[in-house]
Amino acid sequence: MKKRIFIGFLLILIVVGVAGYLYREPFLAKAGQFMAPQSNDTADVVILEGASYIYSGFIQKGMEMLAGGKAKKMIVVIHRIAPAHHPFGVNGDYSDAVRQKLKEIGLKKDQFKIVVTPLRNPVTLTEAQFVFKDLESEKISSAILVAQSFHTRRSYLAYAYVAEPLKIKIYPLAGFMDFKMERWWTTDPGWREFLSESGKLFYYLVFGHIPLKFSY
């Protein structure tokens, strides 16, 4: 009897292993799409989530949304940088450099806003709370959130959680700078980002930083 159970269990493992191997690419593609959601909505503003700096590609995406009527205003989120950690070649405050550059590429003062977090490298939930506190005067009801690749699902859930009582709808849009979404599992940066962000999302959900839900 035990031998039969062992053989049956072994067969199940073999079948699952073979199925997993044969269908690994569709599964990984779906997993990537879940972690990096892509919406195609129109909103009052587009929020570009940066860190100590903002990607040029994100700025370009924001410009395209303004030009295409997808959003009326661009919000650039930057983490506060200590003087010793300023990017090389940037004199003075980094946010001032970004503001000046946005003006140089043709944006008017009322077309963008730069939000600088009070903490260097804040957790995503704290960042979202500060951003919406700063946007109180904007009177917005919807926002497109552009975040980095597989970080997008966690950013979306954190921002949507904070925005829900404010009656602000969040639409996530993943941006890819270091690798492409297509066949992301064939690249080392893709795997590193996927595993790291999946672990952080699990931590946020399990330890109650955001409700145990995957969409709003």
N, C-alpha and C positions, 0 to 999 in steps of 0.2 A: 504493500500500500504506500509506504513512504517513498519507495523507489518510483512509483507511478506519479506521485505528487511532484517529486523532484524533476522527473522528466517533463511533466506538464509545465512546470514553472520555467524550466530551461527553454522549452519550445516557445513559450510566451515571450521570454526575453529575446530570443532570436528573431521572432516575428516583429516585435516592437523595434528592435535594432535595425533590421532590414528596412522596415517602413520608414523609420527615422532617417536612414541614410538616403533612401530613394526620394523622399519628399523634403529633404533638408532645405533646399533652396526656396521653395514656396513658403515654407514655415518661417525661415529667416527673413524673407521679404516682408511677410505679414507682421512679424515682430518689429521690424524696422519702421514700418508704416505706423504701427501703434505708438512707438516711442517718438516718432517725428511726424505728428499730424500736420496735414496741409489743408487749410481752408481757402475758400475763394470768395470771401464775403467783403462787403463794403461796410465801413465803420466811420465814426467821427474822427478817430485818431489812429495812427499806427505807432505802437511802442516798440522801439528797437532796443532790445536788452543787451547792453554791453557789460563789460567787467571793468578792469582797470583801464581799458581802452575800448574803442568801438571799431568793428570791422568796416573797411571801406565797402565791402560787398553789401553789408547791412544798410549803409547809407544809400547806396545805389538802389537797393530794393525799396527803401522808403521814398526816394525821389520818384521812382517809377509809379508807386502807389498814389502819390500826390498828383503826378502828371496824368495818370489814368482815371482819376476821380474815385479811387478806392478809399481814400482817406482825405480829410481836410487839413490835418496838421500832423507833424512828425514829432514824436517825443523820444529823445535820445537819453537812455539811462546809462550813467557812468558811475563806477565806484570811486570813492574818494581815494586819492593817491598821496602817500606821504612824499615830501620833497625828494627824499633819497631814492624813491622808486619811480620817478618820472621817466617816461620814455626818452631815450637818447635823442638829442636834437630839439627837444621841446623845452623852451625857456618859459618860466612862469607857470601859471595854472593850466593844466591840460584841457579843462572844460572851456576855458577862454580860447584856446587854440582851435578846438572843435567848432566853437561858435563862430569864430572869424572865418574858418574854412567854409562853413555852411553858407555864410554870406557871400563869400567869393564865388561859390559855384551857383549863385543865383537865387537862393532862398530869401524871402522877405522875413522880417522880424516876427510877423504873426503866423508864419508857416511852420515854425519849429519851436521847440522848447527843450532845454537841456536840464535833466534832473540829476543832481549829484547826491548819492547816498551819504548819510552822515558817518557811516562806518566803512572802513576798508574791508572788502571781501565779505559783505554780510550774507547770511543765509538767504535763500530765495524768498522765503515767506516774509522775512523782515524787509527785504528789498521791496516786495510788492506792497506792503503796508505803507512804507514811506512814499513810494511813487504815487499811490492814490491819495495820500494825504496832501502831497504837493499839487495834485491835479484837481483839488476841490473847486477851485475857481473856474475851471474849464467847462463845467456843466456838460459832461459827456455821458452818453448812454451806451456807447459801444466802443470797442478798441480791438484792433488787430495786434497780436503780440508776436513779434519776430524774435525767435530765440535760436540758439545754436544747436543744430542737429538733434541728437537724442536727449538733450537737456530739455527739449521743448515740452514733452508731456508733463514733467514735474513743474516747469515754469507755468504752463497753462493752468494746472490744477491749483497751484499756489495763488496765482493772480486771480483766477476765477473765484476761488474761495473768499478772498478778500473783497472782490468786486461784487459778489452776489448781494450782500445786504445794502450795497450802494446802488443796486439795480443797474449795474453796468455789465453788458454782455461782452465776453472775451472770445475772440476767434484766434486759434493758434496757427502759426505759420513757421515751419522749420526752415532754417537757412543752413546751407552746407558750404563750409569754407575749406576744410582740411581733406575732405573726401566727398564722393558723390553718393547719393542715395541708392542709385542703381548698383546692385551687387556689392553693397557696403561690406559684406562679410569676406570679401577677397582682399581687404586692406587691413593692415595693422592698426592704423588710426581708427578705422571703423569699429573693430573689435574692442579696442581700449575704451572708446567712447560709449559703446553699447553696454558693456559690462559695468563700467563705472556708473553710468547714469541709471541703469536698471537697479543697481544696488542702492543708490541714493533715493530713488523713487520708493523702493521697498521700505527703506528706513523711515521716510516721511510718513508713509501710510500706516505702518505697523506701530510706530511710536506716537501717533496721533497729532503730528504737526499739521496735517490736513485730513479731512474726512476720508473714510475708506470708500472712495468712488473714483471713477476714471473719466467722467465727463460731466459737463454742466449744461 
